Amino acid sequence: MAGLVNNLLILFLVFQNNCLGFRSPLSVFKRYKDATRSLSSECLGSDRPVISLGLSDFALDIRMPGVTPKQSDTYLCMSVPLPVDDEAYVVDFKPHASMDTVHHMLLFGCNEPSSTENYWDCDEGTCKDKSNILYAWARNAPPTRLPKGVGFRVGGETGGKFFVLQVHYGDISAFRDKHKDCSGVTLHLTHQKQPLIAGMYLMMSVNTVIPPGEKVVDADIACHYKRFPMHLFAYRVHTHRLGKVVSGYRVRNGQWTLIGRQSPQLPQAFYPVEHPVDVSYDDILAARCVFSGEGRTTETHIGGTANDEMCNFYIMYYMEAKHAVSYMTCTQNANPEMFRNIPQEANIPIPIKPDMLKMTHGHHEETKDTDKSSLQLSKGEEGEILDQDFHIEEAVEWPGLDLKLGQVSGLALDLENNLVVFHRGDHVWDENSFDSKFVYQQRGLGPIEQNTILVLNPSTAKLLHSTGKSLFYLPHGLSIDKNGNYWVTDVALHQVFKLGADAKEPLLTLGVALQPGSDKNHFCQPTDVAVDPISGSVYVSDGYCNSRIIQFSPNGLYIMQWGEETSSGRPGQFHIPHSLALIPDFSQLCVADRENGRIQCFRLGTGEFIREIKHKSFGRELFAVSYVPGGLLFAVNGMPYPGEAEPVQGFVMNFSTGEIIDTFIPLRKSFEMPHDIVASEDKTVFVGDVHARTVWKFASTEKSETVVEARLKNNPEPTDPLKKQEKQHLVRQASTGVSFVLITTLLIIPVVVLLAILVFIRWRKTTVYGADGEHKLDSNSSRVLGRLRGKGGGGLNLGNFFASHKGYSRKGFDRLSTEGSDQEKDEDDGTDSEEEYSPPPPPPAPSSS
């Protein structure tokens, strides 16, 4: 009997384990179907939202759940989750809409819809996070078609998890019979990897002003393209009532090639690009919107209300899968002068017949609120831009924190978006490295024998390539030009080097080895390099001793310089220009003016001072700055001086306004002396720390609170790092707790069944052997339950896991000779003898804003 029971128990546990571990795609579809809202019986669409089309393909039906709009120009939204967890590709669209009832439909992809209701008024927004338009349908407009082999990537680790359908009901006279509408679209999806991935490039003006009564006003947008080739196949234009014509072009070597040109008063669907257009690295994408202020009595600005305007040019493109980027934006005018040569067609309005205009905007003759459709559409479309708010948070799964590195001085991203690290191996910058004249004193150590340049996989931190052995003494700055060459500085050698990715010898050397100086041929501890991708000009920040910026030709010929040392904060002067960020969108060079705790920006080619970005939260020191095309500036500051409160942290700023959008700190360990920062367009951020000898990775996450309003006011709330860390800790603890409870519940089920069987067996034995067996059962049961309680009570102590580490201290360094260095205390020395060298506390910092 006991043997039979044991066999049954084993079979039961094996069966249950197999059931938990196996889940077929059909079961996923079934669960999805069971959870799907029921459609109105009046709807004629399919009652099966997910339809299998074979082993790897399926169709997803996205329909309004039987709605009856109450007034004209109603915008309704609904969402559908992607029914599979793994990656899939949308390869075709089939619309279901009648021109009699629907003015237009838009389909968005995102991770979190604005509402969880069956449907909602789109005034609430479409998505809480970044949203991409995947499809647009409008009456009297051609349907969107994807080329063969092209698909929108959804699901998986990077794709959206939800589809949001927005339907604009124009004239509701068709609903006088109170019928219910189930308009929508059917998607054809496949699990087969597509060789080409579709994406969206949005060009948008953000600062256009239309004077009242002005007959012609141009809004121009232009950006240099800095990615792998893309192929354009569809476009869409959008303005409000004042827009007359919108045109988009690719500009290559001064030649303008039309992408698309359309009246924004026609149905705003995606129109096919008539002649194939490809875009390559260094091409310029340009767009112009032509407005008229006639009939207005006040200035009209870009915004989301009926009295505002918008200027949007959408480009649908595809790229090779290995290089694909799903979404890109351009909000600047990088070269206003070039628009003198724009083709004349861009300035000629496209005439629209009055009846077509009425049909386009969906108004019947009794409608009084003539701007309502513009208002509603702008809310949906502006949400697409403004809802792209984010929060930067440490990627705790990043294994790069455990790499064995020397002092990390420089970071960059190569052309493949791999992380490149410049570190000092077994060399250390300390108080003995230089004499009072900045001459390196440790030449006897020889050059660093380790590879100082490491190329890492940005996701796994796997070493892909390394170089730089026996070339450097004290590495500092690193940048990579458009051809993939490394540009580095060495503060001990007082030199700047250009290296090929595989070269063992420099392609170009600037400066004289081990000789500090301040003339055209010498540097003194140069800190960083930036290379203009358009002109090839080389900019060097020099440095700890000279406090100047020097411009060289691509071949290394001296052109000009600007700057001198100051601690008073005068524009154009520096106190250690420590890091450079080239802003090609604006033709600017921004400098992290370290000891003045600010960022200064200058005109490329002339060195003309443009502006300063300075915040009290920067503290006294700002170490590094990095720019991401599209308008984001990233920076890291230094540790606070004694008696000062500003913490060491990272910053995300709006480049146009200089305002701080977000701040971030690590969850594992703590910043000690963050020395360099680099960011990619997907808002992945890497920070290198010379004292912690490590590289942190941060990534953008969704914000749970609504932030659009705050961003429109351009008044972000200051962030308390301690509160932020506590909040992140609680969120992680909560999610871990939910997972633990779920797992524990699943494990308890077979244990309860086992206990029930054991109780039954012991009860039978008790009838034969007496009460002693019962006591043994209680003891055994107590041990089992005790173990369960112990396991549940132990849990995961995330509080210990995220405990802060001891921060960086300046104790032990001579401020006069080393205030500009990034030297490090030898952590292997356990003594406190460095206390003897502590300088007196510095005077309080002047207030800054």
ZAMARGU-4260 file (C-alpha; in steps of 0.2 Angstrom, whole numbers, plus 5000, padded with zeros to 4 digits):
<rodrens>
0) 5000/5000/5000 | 5014/5012/5005 | 5023/5008/4989 | 5008/5012/4978 | 5005/5028/4987
5) 5023/5033/4984 | 5022/5029/4966 | 5006/5039/4964 | 5014/5054/4973 | 5029/5054/4961
10) 5018/5053/4946 | 5007/5067/4953 | 5022/5078/4956 | 5030/5074/4939 | 5014/5078/4930
15) 5011/5094/4939 | 5029/5100/4935 | 5027/5096/4917 | 5010/5106/4917 | 5019/5121/4925
20) 5033/5120/4913 | 5024/5118/4897 | 5013/5131/4888 | 5008/5130/4870 | 5005/5145/4859
25) 4987/5139/4857 | 4985/5139/4876 | 4991/5157/4876 | 4978/5162/4862 | 4965/5153/4872
30) 4969/5162/4888 | 4969/5178/4878 | 4952/5174/4870 | 4944/5170/4887 | 4950/5186/4894
35) 4945/5197/4880 | 4930/5209/4882 | 4914/5203/4874 | 4909/5212/4858 | 4891/5219/4855
40) 4880/5207/4847 | 4877/5220/4833 | 4895/5220/4828 | 4899/5210/4812 | 4917/5208/4816
45) 4925/5191/4821 | 4922/5185/4838 | 4939/5177/4839 | 4952/5191/4842 | 4966/5179/4839
50) 4966/5168/4824 | 4980/5155/4820 | 4986/5156/4802 | 4999/5142/4804 | 5013/5137/4814
55) 5021/5154/4815 | 5008/5167/4810 | 4992/5173/4818 | 4980/5187/4815 | 4974/5199/4829
60) 4958/5208/4827 | 4957/5225/4835 | 4940/5233/4835 | 4930/5246/4845 | 4919/5236/4857
65) 4902/5242/4850 | 4902/5261/4853 | 4889/5275/4849 | 4897/5292/4849 | 4886/5305/4856
70) 4893/5320/4847 | 4903/5325/4831 | 4922/5325/4832 | 4922/5312/4846 | 4939/5303/4848
75) 4938/5286/4856 | 4952/5274/4861 | 4954/5256/4866 | 4968/5244/4869 | 4972/5226/4865
80) 4987/5217/4873 | 4999/5208/4862 | 4993/5190/4865 | 5011/5182/4865 | 5026/5186/4876
85) 5040/5183/4864 | 5045/5194/4849 | 5033/5195/4834 | 5032/5206/4819 | 5017/5215/4811
90) 5018/5212/4792 | 5001/5218/4786 | 4985/5228/4791 | 4967/5226/4785 | 4956/5240/4790
95) 4938/5238/4795 | 4929/5255/4793 | 4916/5264/4784 | 4918/5282/4777 | 4901/5285/4782
100) 4905/5284/4801 | 4924/5285/4803 | 4934/5300/4798 | 4951/5292/4802 | 4959/5279/4813
105) 4977/5278/4821 | 4985/5263/4828 | 4999/5265/4841 | 5011/5253/4849 | 5016/5256/4867
110) 5019/5247/4884 | 5005/5255/4895 | 4989/5262/4888 | 4982/5278/4896 | 4967/5268/4903
115) 4962/5250/4907 | 4943/5253/4902 | 4935/5244/4887 | 4937/5261/4878 | 4939/5279/4884
120) 4939/5297/4878 | 4956/5300/4869 | 4957/5317/4879 | 4964/5306/4892 | 4978/5302/4880
125) 4983/5286/4871 | 4998/5279/4880 | 5007/5283/4897 | 5024/5279/4889 | 5032/5282/4873
130) 5020/5277/4858 | 5024/5274/4840 | 5011/5276/4826 | 5011/5259/4817 | 4996/5262/4805
135) 4984/5276/4799 | 4968/5275/4790 | 4958/5290/4783 | 4944/5290/4771 | 4949/5296/4753
140) 4967/5291/4757 | 4977/5275/4752 | 4980/5261/4765 | 4997/5258/4773 | 5006/5244/4765
145) 5022/5237/4771 | 5035/5231/4758 | 5039/5212/4757 | 5051/5206/4771 | 5047/5222/4782
150) 5039/5221/4799 | 5036/5231/4814 | 5044/5223/4829 | 5033/5220/4844 | 5034/5211/4860
155) 5050/5202/4867 | 5062/5213/4877 | 5061/5229/4867 | 5045/5229/4857 | 5028/5236/4863
160) 5016/5225/4873 | 5000/5234/4869 | 4991/5241/4854 | 4980/5256/4856 | 4967/5260/4843
165) 4961/5278/4841 | 4945/5282/4830 | 4939/5299/4825 | 4921/5299/4823 | 4917/5315/4812
170) 4899/5318/4808 | 4888/5307/4819 | 4872/5309/4809 | 4875/5291/4803 | 4872/5286/4821
175) 4854/5293/4822 | 4848/5275/4823 | 4859/5272/4838 | 4868/5258/4831 | 4885/5252/4838
180) 4901/5254/4829 | 4915/5241/4829 | 4927/5249/4817 | 4945/5243/4818 | 4960/5234/4810
185) 4966/5217/4809 | 4984/5214/4810 | 4994/5200/4802 | 5008/5195/4814 | 5022/5182/4812
190) 5035/5174/4824 | 5047/5172/4809 | 5061/5185/4810 | 5060/5198/4797 | 5076/5204/4788
195) 5070/5222/4788 | 5062/5231/4803 | 5051/5246/4800 | 5052/5261/4811 | 5046/5279/4812
200) 5056/5295/4810 | 5047/5311/4817 | 5052/5328/4812 | 5043/5341/4822 | 5045/5360/4825
205) 5044/5366/4843 | 5048/5384/4842 | 5038/5392/4827 | 5028/5408/4830 | 5015/5413/4818
210) 5012/5432/4819 | 4994/5438/4817 | 4989/5442/4799 | 5006/5436/4792 | 5002/5429/4775
215) 5017/5416/4774 | 5027/5409/4788 | 5039/5395/4786 | 5043/5382/4800 | 5060/5373/4795
220) 5067/5357/4803 | 5084/5349/4798 | 5095/5336/4806 | 5110/5327/4801 | 5107/5308/4800
225) 5120/5298/4810 | 5115/5280/4809 | 5115/5265/4797 | 5106/5267/4781 | 5087/5267/4781
230) 5075/5266/4766 | 5059/5277/4766 | 5043/5270/4760 | 5029/5281/4767 | 5026/5298/4774
235) 5012/5308/4784 | 5010/5327/4787 | 5001/5335/4801 | 4997/5353/4806 | 4981/5362/4812
240) 4970/5374/4803 | 4984/5387/4797 | 4995/5374/4788 | 4995/5375/4769 | 5008/5363/4764
245) 5021/5352/4772 | 5036/5345/4762 | 5050/5333/4767 | 5067/5331/4759 | 5084/5321/4759
250) 5098/5333/4756 | 5115/5325/4750 | 5129/5335/4744 | 5118/5350/4742 | 5105/5340/4731
255) 5087/5340/4737 | 5077/5324/4734 | 5059/5325/4738 | 5052/5312/4751 | 5034/5318/4751
260) 5024/5334/4749 | 5006/5335/4754 | 4992/5347/4761 | 4989/5344/4779 | 4971/5348/4776
265) 4969/5332/4766 | 4966/5316/4775 | 4981/5313/4786 | 4985/5295/4782 | 5002/5288/4777
270) 5005/5291/4758 | 5018/5280/4749 | 5035/5288/4744 | 5033/5289/4725 | 5051/5286/4721
275) 5062/5275/4733 | 5073/5286/4744 | 5087/5280/4755 | 5096/5289/4769 | 5114/5286/4773
280) 5126/5292/4787 | 5129/5311/4786 | 5114/5315/4775 | 5102/5329/4780 | 5084/5326/4783
285) 5074/5342/4780 | 5056/5348/4781 | 5046/5364/4779 | 5028/5368/4785 | 5021/5383/4777
290) 5008/5393/4787 | 4997/5408/4785 | 4992/5419/4800 | 4978/5427/4791 | 4962/5428/4801
295) 4971/5427/4818 | 4972/5442/4829 | 4986/5436/4841 | 5002/5426/4839 | 5000/5407/4836
300) 5013/5396/4844 | 5016/5377/4843 | 5005/5368/4856 | 4991/5356/4859 | 4976/5368/4860
305) 4964/5373/4846 | 4972/5390/4846 | 4990/5383/4843 | 4998/5375/4828 | 5009/5359/4825
310) 5021/5355/4811 | 5025/5337/4810 | 5032/5327/4796 | 5032/5308/4799 | 5043/5296/4789
315) 5040/5277/4789 | 5056/5268/4785 | 5064/5251/4786 | 5082/5245/4791 | 5092/5229/4792
320) 5087/5220/4807 | 5104/5220/4815 | 5105/5239/4815 | 5086/5243/4817 | 5080/5257/4828
325) 5061/5258/4830 | 5059/5277/4833 | 5069/5293/4830 | 5065/5311/4831 | 5072/5328/4824
330) 5066/5344/4833 | 5080/5356/4828 | 5085/5366/4813 | 5104/5362/4812 | 5107/5373/4796
335) 5095/5387/4793 | 5105/5394/4779 | 5102/5378/4768 | 5084/5382/4767 | 5088/5396/4754
340) 5090/5382/4742 | 5075/5372/4746 | 5065/5368/4730 | 5051/5381/4726 | 5038/5368/4726
345) 5039/5368/4745 | 5033/5386/4746 | 5017/5383/4735 | 5001/5379/4744 | 4991/5364/4738
350) 4973/5370/4734 | 4959/5361/4742 | 4941/5361/4737 | 4929/5367/4750 | 4919/5350/4750
355) 4935/5340/4752 | 4940/5351/4766 | 4924/5348/4775 | 4925/5329/4772 | 4943/5330/4778
360) 4939/5338/4795 | 4923/5328/4798 | 4912/5343/4801 | 4894/5344/4797 | 4886/5361/4793
365) 4879/5364/4810 | 4896/5362/4819 | 4901/5378/4828 | 4917/5373/4836 | 4927/5373/4820
370) 4944/5370/4829 | 4938/5355/4839 | 4945/5341/4827 | 4962/5350/4827 | 4961/5351/4846
375) 4957/5333/4848 | 4970/5327/4835 | 4983/5337/4843 | 4980/5329/4860 | 4983/5312/4853
380) 4998/5317/4842 | 5006/5328/4855 | 5004/5314/4868 | 5015/5304/4856 | 5029/5316/4859
385) 5026/5323/4877 | 5022/5306/4884 | 5039/5300/4880 | 5044/5305/4898 | 5056/5293/4907
390) 5066/5290/4922 | 5084/5284/4922 | 5087/5269/4933 | 5102/5258/4936 | 5101/5242/4926
395) 5104/5230/4940 | 5106/5215/4929 | 5122/5223/4920 | 5137/5212/4924 | 5149/5225/4920
400) 5150/5231/4938 | 5160/5216/4942 | 5174/5219/4928 | 5192/5220/4935 | 5197/5237/4928
405) 5209/5250/4933 | 5204/5268/4936 | 5191/5271/4922 | 5194/5288/4914 | 5185/5288/4898
410) 5169/5280/4889 | 5162/5280/4872 | 5150/5271/4860 | 5157/5264/4844 | 5148/5264/4827
415) 5140/5247/4832 | 5134/5255/4849 | 5146/5244/4858 | 5153/5251/4874 | 5172/5257/4874
420) 5181/5259/4890 | 5197/5268/4893 | 5206/5263/4909 | 5223/5265/4918 | 5227/5246/4921
425) 5239/5245/4936 | 5244/5264/4935 | 5236/5276/4947 | 5235/5295/4947 | 5240/5300/4965
430) 5249/5314/4974 | 5266/5308/4968 | 5262/5307/4950 | 5267/5325/4945 | 5279/5339/4952
435) 5274/5357/4954 | 5278/5360/4935 | 5266/5346/4930 | 5280/5335/4924 | 5276/5316/4926
440) 5287/5309/4940 | 5284/5290/4938 | 5291/5287/4920 | 5301/5273/4928 | 5286/5262/4929
445) 5285/5262/4910 | 5269/5262/4900 | 5254/5252/4905 | 5257/5234/4901 | 5238/5229/4900
450) 5226/5233/4886 | 5219/5250/4890 | 5205/5251/4877 | 5191/5238/4880 | 5176/5235/4868
455) 5162/5227/4878 | 5145/5221/4873 | 5133/5234/4880 | 5121/5221/4886 | 5132/5207/4893
460) 5148/5216/4896 | 5157/5202/4886 | 5174/5208/4880 | 5173/5209/4861 | 5190/5217/4857
465) 5205/5226/4867 | 5220/5236/4862 | 5231/5250/4869 | 5244/5239/4877 | 5261/5248/4880
470) 5255/5265/4873 | 5249/5275/4888 | 5255/5281/4905 | 5239/5289/4912 | 5224/5288/4901
475) 5211/5301/4902 | 5198/5306/4888 | 5191/5295/4874 | 5180/5299/4859 | 5176/5290/4843
480) 5174/5299/4826 | 5162/5294/4812 | 5175/5283/4804 | 5177/5272/4820 | 5194/5279/4825
485) 5198/5282/4843 | 5204/5299/4849 | 5212/5298/4867 | 5222/5309/4878 | 5236/5305/4891
490) 5239/5317/4905 | 5256/5310/4909 | 5262/5311/4891 | 5253/5328/4888 | 5248/5321/4871
495) 5232/5317/4860 | 5232/5302/4849 | 5221/5296/4835 | 5221/5277/4834 | 5213/5265/4822
500) 5201/5252/4830 | 5215/5238/4827 | 5230/5249/4825 | 5245/5246/4837 | 5253/5262/4833
505) 5244/5280/4832 | 5238/5286/4816 | 5241/5304/4822 | 5250/5312/4837 | 5248/5329/4844
510) 5259/5336/4857 | 5276/5332/4863 | 5279/5317/4874 | 5281/5320/4893 | 5283/5339/4890
515) 5270/5351/4897 | 5268/5367/4888 | 5255/5381/4883 | 5260/5385/4865 | 5253/5378/4849
520) 5263/5362/4849 | 5261/5358/4868 | 5248/5353/4879 | 5247/5352/4898 | 5237/5337/4905
525) 5224/5337/4890 | 5207/5330/4896 | 5196/5326/4881 | 5194/5326/4862 | 5179/5329/4851
530) 5178/5328/4832 | 5166/5337/4821 | 5158/5324/4810 | 5154/5337/4796 | 5170/5346/4795
535) 5182/5334/4803 | 5189/5348/4814 | 5197/5341/4830 | 5193/5350/4847 | 5205/5347/4862
540) 5201/5352/4880 | 5218/5357/4888 | 5216/5354/4902 | 5221/5354/4920 | 5235/5367/4918
545) 5230/5378/4903 | 5211/5380/4904 | 5208/5382/4885 | 5200/5374/4870 | 5211/5371/4854
550) 5204/5368/4837 | 5215/5358/4824 | 5212/5353/4806 | 5208/5335/4802 | 5226/5332/4799
555) 5232/5340/4815 | 5236/5358/4810 | 5233/5371/4823 | 5218/5383/4819 | 5213/5393/4834
560) 5210/5392/4853 | 5200/5401/4866 | 5198/5402/4885 | 5209/5406/4900 | 5209/5401/4918
565) 5196/5409/4930 | 5187/5404/4946 | 5175/5419/4945 | 5164/5410/4932 | 5166/5422/4918
570) 5159/5416/4901 | 5172/5409/4889 | 5184/5406/4903 | 5187/5389/4912 | 5194/5381/4928
575) 5198/5364/4921 | 5188/5361/4905 | 5186/5342/4909 | 5174/5335/4896 | 5168/5339/4879
580) 5151/5335/4870 | 5149/5340/4852 | 5131/5345/4847 | 5130/5343/4828 | 5111/5347/4828
585) 5115/5365/4834 | 5133/5367/4828 | 5139/5369/4846 | 5153/5362/4857 | 5148/5360/4875
590) 5162/5360/4889 | 5160/5353/4906 | 5169/5367/4916 | 5173/5356/4930 | 5179/5367/4945
595) 5166/5381/4940 | 5152/5368/4941 | 5144/5372/4925 | 5142/5368/4906 | 5147/5381/4893
600) 5142/5380/4875 | 5151/5388/4860 | 5149/5390/4842 | 5159/5377/4831 | 5172/5385/4820
605) 5172/5402/4829 | 5173/5398/4848 | 5159/5411/4850 | 5151/5409/4868 | 5133/5405/4866
610) 5127/5401/4884 | 5130/5393/4901 | 5120/5379/4909 | 5122/5379/4928 | 5111/5373/4943
615) 5113/5373/4961 | 5111/5354/4961 | 5127/5353/4951 | 5137/5358/4967 | 5155/5364/4965
620) 5161/5352/4951 | 5154/5345/4935 | 5165/5332/4928 | 5157/5326/4912 | 5144/5329/4899
625) 5136/5319/4884 | 5124/5324/4871 | 5110/5313/4863 | 5103/5318/4846 | 5085/5324/4848
630) 5089/5336/4862 | 5095/5327/4878 | 5110/5332/4888 | 5118/5320/4901 | 5130/5325/4915
635) 5138/5319/4931 | 5145/5330/4945 | 5158/5328/4959 | 5157/5323/4977 | 5151/5338/4988
640) 5164/5348/4998 | 5163/5347/5018 | 5147/5356/5024 | 5139/5355/5007 | 5123/5346/5003
645) 5122/5343/4984 | 5124/5324/4982 | 5135/5316/4968 | 5123/5310/4954 | 5119/5310/4936
650) 5108/5323/4927 | 5096/5322/4912 | 5093/5339/4904 | 5083/5347/4890 | 5097/5354/4879
655) 5086/5368/4872 | 5080/5375/4889 | 5094/5368/4900 | 5081/5362/4913 | 5084/5346/4922
660) 5072/5333/4917 | 5078/5319/4929 | 5092/5314/4940 | 5099/5296/4944 | 5110/5287/4956
665) 5116/5269/4957 | 5107/5256/4967 | 5122/5244/4969 | 5137/5252/4977 | 5138/5271/4976
670) 5146/5284/4965 | 5163/5288/4972 | 5171/5299/4958 | 5161/5297/4942 | 5173/5303/4929
675) 5164/5301/4912 | 5147/5298/4905 | 5141/5292/4888 | 5122/5290/4882 | 5114/5282/4867
680) 5098/5288/4858 | 5088/5274/4867 | 5093/5283/4883 | 5105/5269/4889 | 5118/5278/4900
685) 5135/5272/4905 | 5145/5280/4919 | 5163/5277/4922 | 5170/5280/4940 | 5189/5282/4943
690) 5188/5278/4961 | 5176/5264/4961 | 5185/5257/4946 | 5169/5252/4938 | 5156/5256/4924
695) 5138/5258/4929 | 5124/5255/4916 | 5107/5265/4918 | 5092/5263/4907 | 5076/5272/4904
700) 5060/5266/4913 | 5042/5271/4913 | 5036/5284/4925 | 5020/5279/4934 | 5015/5297/4937
705) 5009/5309/4924 | 5022/5321/4919 | 5016/5329/4903 | 5009/5344/4912 | 5025/5347/4921
710) 5035/5346/4905 | 5024/5358/4896 | 5027/5371/4910 | 5045/5367/4909 | 5046/5367/4928
715) 5053/5349/4933 | 5052/5345/4951 | 5069/5343/4960 | 5073/5325/4964 | 5078/5319/4981
720) 5090/5305/4978 | 5087/5297/4995 | 5068/5297/4993 | 5071/5291/4975 | 5082/5276/4981
725) 5069/5272/4994 | 5055/5272/4982 | 5065/5261/4970 | 5069/5249/4984 | 5051/5248/4989
730) 5045/5245/4971 | 5058/5231/4969 | 5054/5223/4986 | 5035/5223/4982 | 5038/5215/4965
735) 5049/5202/4973 | 5036/5199/4986 | 5023/5196/4974 | 5034/5184/4964 | 5038/5175/4980
740) 5020/5173/4986 | 5015/5166/4969 | 5029/5153/4969 | 5026/5148/4987 | 5007/5146/4983
745) 5011/5134/4968 | 5023/5124/4979 | 5011/5123/4993 | 4998/5114/4983 | 5007/5097/4981
750) 5013/5098/4999 | 4995/5100/5005 | 4990/5085/4995 | 5005/5075/5002 | 5000/5080/5019
755) 4982/5075/5017 | 4988/5058/5011 | 5000/5056/5025 | 4986/5061/5038 | 4975/5047/5030
760) 4989/5034/5031 | 4994/5039/5049 | 4975/5038/5054 | 4974/5021/5047 | 4989/5016/5056
765) 4983/5024/5072 | 4968/5012/5072 | 4980/4998/5073 | 4995/5004/5083 | 4988/5017/5094
770) 4991/5035/5098 | 5010/5035/5096 | 5009/5036/5077 | 4998/5051/5079 | 5012/5060/5089
775) 5025/5056/5076 | 5013/5063/5063 | 5012/5079/5072 | 5030/5080/5074 | 5033/5077/5055
780) 5020/5089/5050 | 5027/5102/5061 | 5044/5100/5054 | 5037/5102/5036 | 5027/5117/5040
785) 5041/5124/5050 | 5052/5123/5035 | 5039/5132/5025 | 5037/5145/5038 | 5056/5147/5039
790) 5057/5149/5020 | 5043/5161/5019 | 5050/5172/5034 | 5067/5172/5027 | 5063/5179/5010
795) 5075/5190/5000 | 5083/5205/5010 | 5083/5218/4997 | 5088/5231/5010 | 5105/5223/5013
800) 5107/5220/4994 | 5105/5239/4991 | 5114/5245/5006 | 5125/5260/5002 | 5144/5259/5002
805) 5156/5272/5009 | 5158/5287/4998 | 5173/5295/4991 | 5184/5306/5002 | 5197/5319/4997
810) 5207/5316/5013 | 5225/5314/5010 | 5228/5325/4995 | 5237/5341/4993 | 5224/5353/4985
815) 5237/5365/4978 | 5246/5352/4967 | 5232/5340/4964 | 5215/5350/4964 | 5213/5346/4946
820) 5217/5327/4946 | 5207/5312/4948 | 5219/5303/4959 | 5214/5289/4970 | 5218/5283/4988
825) 5226/5266/4988 | 5212/5255/4995 | 5224/5241/4999 | 5232/5252/5012 | 5222/5249/5028
830) 5230/5263/5038 | 5223/5280/5041 | 5240/5289/5039 | 5233/5300/5025 | 5224/5310/5038
835) 5240/5319/5041 | 5239/5327/5024 | 5221/5333/5025 | 5220/5351/5019 | 5208/5363/5029
840) 5190/5364/5023 | 5188/5375/5008 | 5177/5391/5010 | 5158/5390/5007 | 5153/5389/4988
845) 5145/5404/4981 | 5126/5402/4977 | 5121/5397/4960 | 5105/5395/4950
</rodrens>
